[in-house]
Amino acid sequence: MTVHYLEIVTHDVDGVAALYEAMCGLSFGAPDADLGQARVAARDNGTFVGIRKPLADHEDPIVRTYVAVDDLAQTLAAAERAGATIALPATPLGSHGTFAILIHGDVQHGLWQR
């Protein structure tokens, strides 16, 4: 299992970006429209960290990990068979790939196919 994207949803994007820059030496870019206006930092190992504001009134601040998968449709089907609820189906994000969110055990789990 490989983490592809760590998403941090917060009302204080600049403050949290500064925190991760200080703690981890990351460098966040300008907001990316394909990623919900997230400011994204690329890590040397090929993973990404994105920090953005909530996209809707009902979205709470959260830290969500997206696991890289080879076949998103197959992985979502396996997750449903295992009792997961698909909260957001496969959604393309421009050149970034396709992602989905599922819920199991009261936890949001992200999947990402490049």
N, C-alpha and C positions, 0 to 999 in steps of 0.2 A: 504494500500500500504506500502510495506516494501522495503527499499533500501538494496540490497544484496552486491553490489560492487561499489565502487567509483573509477573510473579509471582516472588517470592523465597522459596525454601524454606530454612529455617535452624533450627537448634536454639536460636538466640539471638534470638527475635523482638523482644523489647524493645530489645536492644542494637543490632540492625540498624535498627529503626525510629528509634531515637535518632540513629544515624549519618545516615540519609537526611533526618531533620528538620534536622540541623545542616548537612549539605551542600547540600540542595536547598530548604529551607524548607517541606517538606511537613508536613502534620498528619494523623496516623493516628488513625482512630476505634477503637471497641471491636471485638472479634472479631465477624466476620460468619459465622453458621452456614452460610449458603448457599455460602460461599467457603472451606469447610474451616477455619473459625475464623480466617481471615486478618484482620489489621488492615489496613484499606484507606485510602488517601489519594486523593482526587480532585484531578486537576490542572485548571488553568484551561482547557486545550485539550480537555477531555472524556475524557482518558485516565485510567487508574487504575493505582496501584501497590499491590500486596498483599503482605504479609509473613506467612508462616505456618510452623508446624512441619511436619515430615514427617507424612503421614497413615498411613503403614504402616512397619513395620520395614525393608522393602526399598527405601523411597524415600530417596534421597540428597539432600543439599542441592544446590540448583540455582537458576539464574536462567533463567526460561522466558518468552519473549515470545509473546503471543497477538496475531495479526493479525486485524483486523476483516474479515469477509467478508459478502457479501449473501446467499449461498445455501450453507450449510454442507454439505448433502448433495452438491451439485454439485462443490464444492471438494474434498471428501474423495474423490469418485470420480476427479477429475482427478489428485489426488495419488497414488492407487493406480495409475493408468495410468502415472504417471511413475516408479513403482518404490518409493513410500513404503509403509511398514508402519503401519497404524492401531493405535496403542498404546492409545488410549482412544476409543471411538466417541462420536458426538454425545451429549452429556449435558446435560440442562436444569439450570439453576441458579436456580430460583425466578424472581424478577423481573429477574435479571441477564442473561438470555439463555441461549444454548446454546453449549457449547464442545466441542472435541475435541483430541486430541494425536496427532501422527504422528511417525514417526522416518524420517529419510533422512540419509545421510551421517554416521551416528553422532551426529546432533543431534536433540533433541526440538524439534518445531515445534508451536506452539499456534495454533488457529483459534477465532474467537469470532464468533458471529452474535447481534446484539442483538435 
